[in-house]
Amino acid sequence: MSDPNIPAAKFPTTRMRRNRKADWARRMVCENELKVDDLIWPIFIIEGENQRQPVPSMPGVERLSIDQAVIAARQAAELGIPALALFPNTPDAIRCDEGSEAWNPDNLVCRAVRAIKAETPDIGLLCDVALDPYTSHGHDGLLENGEIVNDKTVEALVRQTINQARAGCDIIAPSDMMDGRIGALRAALEENGFEHVQIMAYAAKYASAFYGPFRDAVGSSGTLKGDKASYQMDYGNGDEALREVALDISEGADMVMIKPGMPYLDIVTRVKQKFAMPTFAYQVSGEYAMLMAAIDNGWLDGDRVIIEALTAFKRAGADGILTYFALDIARKLKG
Ligand code: PBG
């Protein structure tokens, strides 16, 4: 059988440039297009009122107090952005070894969820599950004798998950990379009457240096002891991502995510082709910082390069992208 993607006829019978001869012709044959529906907007939450704090390593990104987050959520919903991802910058004084603020029903994330849902019930809210915004050592799990212990961490993540579901979170997004957590969270959600809460698993999450600016934003870069290589994946590995994704699907994930994004588009493609699941990619803080640094220097044309980078995720097979550019790009897409 001939491959339909390989032209049957040779030049000059086939001239690839015919379909590129004018804007209308190019639009006719365009295969992938970025839509507002593809965007999930991550925002950082802080205590206080009427606070907007710039994140120096993420030019253009601000941490928002809850009242400001409520305004941002309304703007996002009006533009048609389907969902927000909320990340707390927990005051240092309440970070501790166990990260117990994660299951406080009045923690920043829970209060933000309730406040946003009260004003803007029609936007989806995604909450990360991992202990790093709450632990004094900056790790996603519990640290015992220099080791991140798996099974006890999963118990803590269950408490965090139920706490966030009670606050009204729509999508639980475990970013911790502990083994067996998706199954445990799915079972706990079912048992507690949250059978409609979705799980977007950070299924293939790599131990990446591209998370640096995010750790600044949530205030964990100063506190992190060591690295996350004993739970996040080695960036040299591709097959292992497929095993991670297969496990998370078998344990009850509704959607899977690959993270970081642009340096891992090969993984996005492999995962989408193999599992045909709703597949998301996270254009992480370091990717944002990299683009913004070049844009702010006038070295890259911002409007064009951001759309190109995000469209590449679609071409690779992603159904949606978590991106700090979401609000700006939604405005541009809506003209
Ligand atoms: C925490 C978490 C991280 C990110 C999302 N959730 C950082 C990490 O694993 O250290 C990174 C997001 C980004 O860099 O934009 N578990």
Residues whose N, C-alpha, C, O or C-beta is under 5 A from the ligand:
A	BS01	PBG	A130 D132 D140 S175 F210 Y211 F214 Q283 V284 S285 G286
